[in-house]
Amino acid sequence: MYDPVQLRTFLTVAQTLSFTQAAGRLGVRQSTVSQHVRRLEEATGRPLFLRDTHSVELTEDGEALLGFARTILEAHERAAAYFTGTRLRGRLRFGASEDFVLTRLPEILEGFRHEHPEVDLELSVELSGTLHERLDAGRLDLVLAKRRGPGDERGRLVWRDRMVWIGAEGLRVDPDRPVPLIVFPPPGITRARALEVLERNGRGWRIACTSGSLSGLVAAARAGLGVMAHTRGLIPPGLVRVAGLPDLGSVEFALLRGARSSPEAEALASAILSGADRLTRPA
């Protein structure tokens, strides 16, 4: 009933919230993406997206289809791997941004390990800026991290979202005092964005807490020490959006490959792209 090609297109639009970006990632024309979505909507008998000239959002039925689509595609890929007799082996050095510590990324990695038991997967969890540096130095083979900023189009887009200010419930930021910031150390991309936005808008700031781990930042935020810039879809439990501060803009997460291309890296990249909707859900 449901064409795997159309389901993959649907997942890609759901992850990027953009027909144009989905077309670029899939290597097809935007009209093809629209056609796939339209045919899938005809097959389900339900609208899957709310869209206008400025935005794309999933409908309630679209949200429901996410899980079904991922399950169908995973079964399809397992069958294809079984009958082609593909067996991957070797060492794969994968780096993931701290942003995904509290998400369901481990489920994706567990599935990959199950499908490819002879691949030695080495996982590094670091700041996005550090991952970029290690990839450029040839110390990683595949990275899932934030893009460095506007104009950075390296890698394959996995997911786009807004950045927001978050803090403990009930926290209020005094407009007449420096903004108390909870931040990663340099070369954190989120840190750089927060400081640049505040300075551009003439807001004073002070560092209330610095930590190299997301759990450390979350603990400080829950204690009410200040605010932190964070991806809207990954807000940790116990923290809420804080109003009254300048807009932080959008953020893009991408998969980047190192100079050494390999079938193992391609297989993991495909698994992450297929299950990218899990990256916006808490573990």
Protein Blocks (a to p, Z undefined) as FASTA:
>chain_A
ZZfklmmmmmmmmmnopaklmmmmnopafklmmmmmmmmmmmnopafbdcdfkbccddfk
lmmmmmmmmmmmmmmmmmmmmmnopaceddddddddfklmmmcklmmmmmmmmmmmmbcc
ddddddfklmmmmmmnopafbdcdddfbehiaghjdfbdcdddddddehiacdfkbccdd
dddddfbfklmmmmmmmmmnopacddfbdcfbfklmmmmmmnopaccdddfklccehiac
dehiacebjadddddddfbdcfklmmmmmmmmmmmmmmmpcZZ
